[in-house]
Amino acid sequence: MSSAHTPSAHTPSVFQAFTGLSDDETEILNQADRFAQAETYPLARRMDDEEWWPEDIFPKIGETGYFGITAPESLGGAGLDVFTSGLILQALGRWNYALALSWVAHENLCLHNILRNANEAQKAKYVPGLIKGTQIGALGLTEPGAGSDALGSMSTTARREGDHYILNGRKIYITNGPVADVLLVYAKTDKSKGAHGISAFIVEKDFPGFKVAQKLIKMGFRGSQTAELVFDDCRVPAENLVGEENKGVKVVMSGLDLERAMISPICLGMAERALALSVDYAKQRKQFGRPIAEFQMVQSMLADMYTWVESMRLYTYQTLRAANVIGENDGGRGEIHKITAAGVMYVAETLNKVLNHAMQVHGGTGYMWESEINRLYRGIKLLEIGAGTTEVRKMIIAKELLSE
Ligand SMILES: Cc1cc2nc3c(=O)[nH]c(=O)nc-3n(C[C@H](O)[C@H](O)[C@H](O)COP(=O)(O)OP(=O)(O)OC[C@H]3O[C@@H](n4cnc5c(N)ncnc54)[C@H](O)[C@@H]3O)c2cc1C
């Protein structure tokens, strides 16, 4: 790093908050934090600068036991819960938020969805490689013409031909898309039934007719790889249909609630890091002959940030605890639908406020691309767009409130 001020990588005091976690949960978070700082933080800057994908990191995460958190031990998993996977994500969010996004697309959107919805043969085939990190997972729902209206406007089709389904269509903005080996993909098996004609499939990258059309260049989360994918008469064995034909909407909706619950810990980790960096910077940076931390207007920003981070922590953990007990047929409606939408909406919007203050505390240093606070700042917007935009989150909350 050149002229810009470089805050120390480790400012632990701000991470030692009153968390309401049990001793075991605190230990898991602290262990994951140590791993994330030692193994993923050193990769973050190059990942951001070059949109570089470090090929060794997924197998290393797998070896360390940070994949398959919710998978049964019989498949090589840790047999723990969604809440615990949220803690690991929080730690990754602090030290390498782009990797945290890749992790959640792999672990939650792909692997956890397969665990919840696939049959035993499919789990036996795909889950162990995903847990080892030797196979990378992704989920393909969004299409060029189907974003917020992902189900209604979906135009990717799958038609049965003997013992295969033939998929045709495009998926866009797919996290891990350029590097994924195993993708959970949604397609319409019966166009006449709208959202109730959707099915889920496991697609391998080597299936004929599957192609990465382009790697997409982003303003933030740059180290996480994002792609547009093409299915051109892509041949998927019929045994790779997940769940029943035309019942994919259940998989999508419960998956989206879980995804929303799991975006919040990334926001929390990023906000904790932004606060830590800002406290550190305010103590070190001198103007008018004194550290800027002595100026009350700077103190005011730090106090706001601390309060917002703690409110994010409460909401994140509350939402994750709710997601922990989501039943097989739950999701996509009711209390869990409302709280996961509200949780991620609040936490993402509050992260925006935290990072706005963090940038202000850092002055010109924060405006420089090479500073860590700049990297964090460029990440904000995705968290108000992915997994359903703020507007979609509001639509969900209002619909549930008005139907009570
Ligand atoms: C970096 C990144 C990673 C992603 N990863 C994945 C992934 O791994 N897998 C995947 O399937 N998808 C992924 N997505 C897609 C993401 O879920 C969509 O971008 C998101 O759902 C919004 O869709 P859209 O971008 O098409 O926006 P649009 O739906 O076109 O929305 C544009 C604007 O219109 C507003 N709007 C739309 N409809 C309404 C309405 N009815 N009322 C009010 N406002 C409305 C929206 O809120 C938004 O402000 C990713 C996106 C990004 C940017």
Ligand as a Chemical Component Dictionary entry (heavy atoms), coordinates in Angstrom:
data_LIG
# 
_chem_comp.id                   LIG 
_chem_comp.type                 NON-POLYMER 
_chem_comp.pdbx_formal_charge   0 
_chem_comp.three_letter_code    LIG 
# 
loop_
_chem_comp_atom.comp_id 
_chem_comp_atom.atom_id 
_chem_comp_atom.alt_atom_id 
_chem_comp_atom.type_symbol 
_chem_comp_atom.charge 
_chem_comp_atom.model_Cartn_x 
_chem_comp_atom.model_Cartn_y 
_chem_comp_atom.model_Cartn_z 
_chem_comp_atom.pdbx_ordinal 
LIG C1  C1  C 0 -23.330 -9.507  -7.295  1  
LIG C2  C2  C 0 -24.628 -10.248 -7.441  2  
LIG C3  C3  C 0 -24.691 -11.584 -7.109  3  
LIG C4  C4  C 0 -25.870 -12.307 -7.294  4  
LIG N1  N1  N 0 -25.873 -13.652 -7.057  5  
LIG C5  C5  C 0 -26.954 -14.380 -7.451  6  
LIG C6  C6  C 0 -26.919 -15.821 -7.401  7  
LIG O1  O1  O 0 -25.933 -16.416 -6.943  8  
LIG N2  N2  N 0 -27.984 -16.505 -7.875  9  
LIG C7  C7  C 0 -29.104 -15.877 -8.379  10 
LIG O2  O2  O 0 -30.018 -16.563 -8.807  11 
LIG N3  N3  N 0 -29.172 -14.514 -8.416  12 
LIG C8  C8  C 0 -28.132 -13.756 -7.982  13 
LIG N4  N4  N 0 -28.179 -12.379 -8.037  14 
LIG C9  C9  C 0 -29.383 -11.732 -8.569  15 
LIG C10 C10 C 0 -30.192 -10.916 -7.576  16 
LIG O3  O3  O 0 -30.936 -11.759 -6.747  17 
LIG C11 C11 C 0 -31.042 -9.933  -8.393  18 
LIG O4  O4  O 0 -30.157 -8.959  -8.914  19 
LIG C12 C12 C 0 -32.130 -9.273  -7.576  20 
LIG O5  O5  O 0 -33.119 -10.212 -7.205  21 
LIG C13 C13 C 0 -32.807 -8.107  -8.325  22 
LIG O6  O6  O 0 -33.145 -8.439  -9.623  23 
LIG P1  P1  P 0 -32.693 -7.455  -10.826 24 
LIG O7  O7  O 0 -31.257 -7.181  -10.655 25 
LIG O8  O8  O 0 -33.131 -8.063  -12.102 26 
LIG O9  O9  O 0 -33.478 -6.113  -10.570 27 
LIG P2  P2  P 0 -34.956 -5.731  -11.070 28 
LIG O10 O10 O 0 -35.919 -6.773  -10.642 29 
LIG O11 O11 O 0 -34.925 -5.376  -12.511 30 
LIG O12 O12 O 0 -35.234 -4.432  -10.213 31 
LIG C14 C14 C 0 -34.841 -3.115  -10.607 32 
LIG C15 C15 C 0 -35.470 -2.132  -9.612  33 
LIG O13 O13 O 0 -36.898 -2.198  -9.703  34 
LIG C16 C16 C 0 -37.455 -2.454  -8.426  35 
LIG N5  N5  N 0 -38.682 -3.250  -8.554  36 
LIG C17 C17 C 0 -38.868 -4.382  -9.277  37 
LIG N6  N6  N 0 -40.110 -4.840  -9.114  38 
LIG C18 C18 C 0 -40.729 -3.983  -8.271  39 
LIG C19 C19 C 0 -42.048 -3.894  -7.703  40 
LIG N7  N7  N 0 -42.987 -4.786  -7.977  41 
LIG N8  N8  N 0 -42.314 -2.864  -6.864  42 
LIG C20 C20 C 0 -41.377 -1.948  -6.567  43 
LIG N9  N9  N 0 -40.130 -1.969  -7.061  44 
LIG C21 C21 C 0 -39.818 -2.966  -7.906  45 
LIG C22 C22 C 0 -36.372 -3.203  -7.684  46 
LIG O14 O14 O 0 -36.557 -3.160  -6.282  47 
LIG C23 C23 C 0 -35.135 -2.457  -8.151  48 
LIG O15 O15 O 0 -34.994 -1.266  -7.419  49 
LIG C24 C24 C 0 -27.030 -11.639 -7.792  50 
LIG C25 C25 C 0 -26.971 -10.272 -8.073  51 
LIG C26 C26 C 0 -25.805 -9.575  -7.918  52 
LIG C27 C27 C 0 -25.786 -8.107  -8.275  53 
# 
loop_
_chem_comp_bond.comp_id 
_chem_comp_bond.atom_id_1 
_chem_comp_bond.atom_id_2 
_chem_comp_bond.value_order 
_chem_comp_bond.pdbx_ordinal 
LIG C1  C2  SING 1  
LIG C2  C3  SING 2  
LIG C2  C26 DOUB 3  
LIG C3  C4  DOUB 4  
LIG C4  N1  SING 5  
LIG C4  C24 SING 6  
LIG N1  C5  DOUB 7  
LIG C5  C6  SING 8  
LIG C5  C8  SING 9  
LIG C6  O1  DOUB 10 
LIG C6  N2  SING 11 
LIG N2  C7  SING 12 
LIG C7  O2  DOUB 13 
LIG C7  N3  SING 14 
LIG N3  C8  DOUB 15 
LIG C8  N4  SING 16 
LIG N4  C9  SING 17 
LIG N4  C24 SING 18 
LIG C9  C10 SING 19 
LIG C10 O3  SING 20 
LIG C10 C11 SING 21 
LIG C11 O4  SING 22 
LIG C11 C12 SING 23 
LIG C12 O5  SING 24 
LIG C12 C13 SING 25 
LIG C13 O6  SING 26 
LIG O6  P1  SING 27 
LIG P1  O7  DOUB 28 
LIG P1  O8  SING 29 
LIG P1  O9  SING 30 
LIG O9  P2  SING 31 
LIG P2  O10 DOUB 32 
LIG P2  O11 SING 33 
LIG P2  O12 SING 34 
LIG O12 C14 SING 35 
LIG C14 C15 SING 36 
LIG C15 O13 SING 37 
LIG C15 C23 SING 38 
LIG O13 C16 SING 39 
LIG C16 N5  SING 40 
LIG C16 C22 SING 41 
LIG N5  C17 SING 42 
LIG N5  C21 SING 43 
LIG C17 N6  DOUB 44 
LIG N6  C18 SING 45 
LIG C18 C19 SING 46 
LIG C18 C21 DOUB 47 
LIG C19 N7  SING 48 
LIG C19 N8  DOUB 49 
LIG N8  C20 SING 50 
LIG C20 N9  DOUB 51 
LIG N9  C21 SING 52 
LIG C22 O14 SING 53 
LIG C22 C23 SING 54 
LIG C23 O15 SING 55 
LIG C24 C25 DOUB 56 
LIG C25 C26 SING 57 
LIG C26 C27 SING 58 
# 
